[in-house]
Amino acid sequence: MNWAQRYAMSRPRAVRSNPPVIRAQCGTRHGYNLHGQNDENSCELCLEAVNDYANKRNRSLGVLEFQPAQCGTNGRYMRHLREEGIPVNCPECLRAHNEYVQWYNLSPEVRQQALQGGEV
């Protein structure tokens, strides 16, 4: 059992056993709220309406859409590990991960000096 599974097991979850009831308000945020108030799962129309509203609101506030990590970054290296397992065969990601590990292993004083423009 991995960490994510153990974490999910320890969190209390509200399990709603009531099937969704289709109402005239379904397909709106108000319909989504009614499902929750009546202790039932949300229907697909209400879920889509809430997600569309959140996406439009986020774009209007300037929040960018999620973009997965690109090859040549430590984040993509970690994604390779999760999805494909060991070993990682992408040379750009291996180089980026090695640079990250070298940076992480530096002492805090040396890292601070490098950030202020000094030599490492």
C-alpha positions as CSV (number, residue, x, y, z in Angstrom):
1,M,0.0,0.0,0.0
2,N,1.5,3.3,-1.0
3,W,1.3,6.6,0.8
4,A,-1.6,8.0,-1.2
5,Q,-3.8,5.0,-0.4
6,R,-2.9,5.1,3.4
7,Y,-3.7,8.9,3.4
8,A,-7.0,8.3,1.7
9,M,-8.0,5.6,4.1
10,S,-7.3,7.9,7.1
11,R,-9.5,10.7,5.9
12,P,-13.2,10.5,6.8
13,R,-15.4,10.6,3.7
14,A,-19.1,11.2,3.5
15,V,-20.5,8.3,1.5
16,R,-23.8,9.2,-0.1
17,S,-25.8,6.1,-1.0
18,N,-28.8,7.9,-2.4
19,P,-28.9,8.0,-6.2
20,P,-29.4,11.4,-7.8
21,V,-32.8,12.7,-8.4
22,I,-33.3,14.6,-11.7
23,R,-34.9,18.0,-11.0
24,A,-35.8,21.0,-13.1
25,Q,-32.8,22.8,-11.7
26,C,-30.3,20.1,-12.8
27,G,-27.6,21.5,-15.0
28,T,-27.1,24.6,-12.8
29,R,-25.0,25.4,-9.7
30,H,-28.2,25.6,-7.7
31,G,-29.2,22.1,-8.8
32,Y,-25.7,20.9,-7.7
33,N,-26.3,22.5,-4.3
34,L,-29.7,20.8,-4.0
35,H,-28.1,17.4,-4.5
36,G,-25.8,18.0,-1.6
37,Q,-28.6,19.4,0.6
38,N,-30.6,16.2,0.0
39,D,-27.7,14.0,0.8
40,E,-27.5,12.4,-2.7
41,N,-24.8,12.1,-5.4
42,S,-24.7,14.8,-8.0
43,C,-26.0,14.0,-11.5
44,E,-23.7,14.5,-14.5
45,L,-25.5,17.7,-15.7
46,C,-24.9,19.4,-12.4
47,L,-21.2,18.3,-12.2
48,E,-20.6,19.7,-15.7
49,A,-22.4,23.0,-14.8
50,V,-20.2,23.4,-11.6
51,N,-17.0,22.6,-13.5
52,D,-17.8,24.9,-16.3
53,Y,-18.6,27.8,-13.9
54,A,-15.3,27.2,-12.0
55,N,-13.3,27.1,-15.3
56,K,-14.9,30.3,-16.6
57,R,-14.4,32.0,-13.2
58,N,-10.7,30.9,-13.0
59,R,-10.0,32.1,-16.6
60,S,-11.6,35.5,-15.9
61,L,-9.3,35.8,-12.8
62,G,-6.3,35.0,-14.8
63,V,-5.7,31.5,-13.5
64,L,-4.0,29.5,-16.2
65,E,-5.2,26.0,-17.2
66,F,-3.1,23.2,-15.7
67,Q,-0.3,22.1,-18.0
68,P,1.6,18.8,-17.1
69,A,5.3,19.0,-16.7
70,Q,7.4,18.9,-19.8
71,C,10.4,16.6,-20.4
72,G,13.6,18.1,-19.1
73,T,12.2,19.0,-15.7
74,N,12.4,17.2,-12.4
75,G,8.6,17.1,-12.3
76,R,8.4,15.2,-15.5
77,Y,11.1,12.8,-14.2
78,M,8.9,12.1,-11.2
79,R,5.9,11.5,-13.5
80,H,8.0,9.0,-15.5
81,L,8.7,7.1,-12.3
82,R,5.0,7.1,-11.4
83,E,3.7,6.1,-14.8
84,E,6.5,3.9,-16.2
85,G,8.5,2.7,-13.3
86,I,12.2,2.4,-12.9
87,P,14.5,3.0,-14.9
88,V,13.7,6.3,-16.5
89,N,14.9,6.3,-20.1
90,C,14.5,10.0,-20.9
91,P,18.0,11.6,-21.0
92,E,16.6,15.2,-20.6
93,C,14.7,14.2,-17.5
94,L,17.6,12.3,-16.0
95,R,19.8,15.4,-16.5
96,A,17.2,17.6,-14.9
97,H,16.8,15.3,-11.9
98,N,20.6,15.0,-11.4
99,E,20.8,18.9,-11.4
100,Y,17.9,19.0,-8.8
101,V,19.6,16.4,-6.6
102,Q,22.9,18.3,-6.8
103,W,21.2,21.5,-5.8
104,Y,19.2,19.9,-3.0
105,N,22.4,18.3,-1.5
106,L,24.1,21.7,-1.2
107,S,24.2,23.3,2.2
108,P,21.7,26.1,2.8
109,E,24.5,28.6,3.0
110,V,25.9,27.7,-0.4
111,R,22.4,27.7,-1.9
112,Q,21.7,31.2,-0.5
113,Q,25.1,32.4,-1.8
114,A,24.3,31.1,-5.3
115,L,20.8,32.7,-5.2
116,Q,22.4,36.1,-4.4
117,G,24.7,35.8,-7.4
118,G,27.8,34.3,-5.9
119,E,29.8,31.3,-7.2
120,V,28.9,27.8,-6.1
